[in-house]
Amino acid sequence: MASRKIISDRGEFIDALRVLRKGRVLVRVSDISGGCVLDGAPLYSAHRTLIDYGLIREFDNPQGFPSVRYYRLSERGRDFADRACENWRQRPLLQRMAVRLAG
């Protein structure tokens, strides 16, 4: 049986946490294609893990579009992001580069 990665792209995941910690909003345009955007950039795989583990929470955006879903870090997500980003910064540069190349 093939194992499925929990985090398919760790570089994208840590980038998403870093941006969400700054108060940015994840925008999910389509449930069919996954169509997520964070800070103007597409988010290909991290959104599913963020949602599944309760690290982000949907919020009502009355100024937004009716069919679009908006997410921010949850309290649990903020605690996790603080620890994950600190751990990431402590890793050697070559290790961080290897993670970016390997996913």
MISEGU-523578 format. One record per residue (C-alpha): residue number from 1; x, y, z negated. Coordinates in Angstrom, 3 decimals. Layout:
<sites>
NUM,X,Y,Z
...
</sites>
This chain:
<sites>
1,0.000,0.000,0.000
2,1.439,3.380,1.012
3,1.663,5.896,-1.782
4,0.186,9.335,-1.244
5,2.173,12.319,-2.432
6,0.435,14.456,-5.032
7,2.181,17.550,-3.686
8,2.880,17.104,-0.004
9,4.973,20.290,0.358
10,6.613,21.340,-2.912
11,8.088,24.503,-1.391
12,4.674,25.726,-0.257
13,3.176,24.753,-3.615
14,5.701,26.749,-5.666
15,5.373,29.704,-3.266
16,1.595,29.635,-3.731
17,1.951,29.594,-7.517
18,4.415,32.485,-7.389
19,2.083,34.620,-5.259
20,-1.013,33.723,-7.299
21,0.840,34.768,-10.487
22,1.066,38.269,-8.991
23,-2.739,38.426,-8.914
24,-3.195,37.644,-5.235
25,-6.314,35.811,-4.040
26,-6.507,32.560,-2.085
27,-9.147,32.837,0.643
28,-10.735,29.681,2.023
29,-12.401,30.380,5.326
30,-13.464,26.884,6.349
31,-14.044,23.595,4.549
32,-13.735,21.692,7.831
33,-10.262,22.793,8.904
34,-8.955,23.620,5.447
35,-8.442,27.199,6.686
36,-6.826,28.827,3.645
37,-4.908,32.079,3.564
38,-2.835,33.436,0.691
39,-1.348,36.908,0.850
40,-1.778,36.973,4.639
41,-0.073,33.619,5.278
42,-1.723,30.278,6.037
43,-1.665,27.705,3.265
44,-1.505,24.250,4.820
45,-1.501,21.729,1.979
46,-1.119,23.315,-1.460
47,-4.733,24.451,-1.787
48,-6.062,20.920,-2.257
49,-3.708,20.200,-5.172
50,-4.402,23.604,-6.736
51,-8.150,22.907,-6.648
52,-7.958,19.231,-7.688
53,-5.903,19.991,-10.798
54,-7.940,23.012,-11.854
55,-5.070,25.442,-11.332
56,-7.289,27.837,-9.384
57,-10.923,28.754,-9.915
58,-13.417,30.115,-7.427
59,-14.827,33.548,-8.199
60,-17.668,35.623,-6.826
61,-16.516,38.431,-4.553
62,-19.532,40.655,-3.839
63,-17.469,42.726,-1.382
64,-16.343,39.609,0.512
65,-17.928,37.645,3.315
66,-20.817,35.309,2.417
67,-19.330,32.117,3.917
68,-15.812,32.662,2.547
69,-14.636,31.271,-0.811
70,-12.237,33.205,-3.027
71,-9.925,31.696,-5.674
72,-7.651,32.998,-8.439
73,-5.411,31.261,-10.934
74,-7.297,29.756,-13.847
75,-5.945,30.090,-17.379
76,-4.572,26.566,-17.079
77,-3.085,27.495,-13.703
78,-1.373,30.582,-15.106
79,0.304,28.547,-17.857
80,1.357,25.905,-15.351
81,2.599,28.502,-12.831
82,4.697,30.252,-15.482
83,6.457,26.997,-16.391
84,6.788,25.752,-12.805
85,8.219,29.019,-11.482
86,10.688,29.261,-14.359
87,11.791,25.677,-13.759
88,12.149,26.384,-10.030
89,14.375,29.431,-10.662
90,16.665,27.339,-12.869
91,17.322,24.773,-10.148
92,20.523,25.140,-8.099
93,20.150,26.888,-4.753
94,21.148,23.792,-2.755
95,18.503,21.728,-4.521
96,15.813,24.333,-3.765
97,16.924,24.402,-0.117
98,16.754,20.612,0.088
99,13.217,20.651,-1.294
100,12.232,23.232,1.316
101,13.634,21.070,4.124
102,12.253,17.767,2.840
103,8.896,19.058,1.649
</sites>
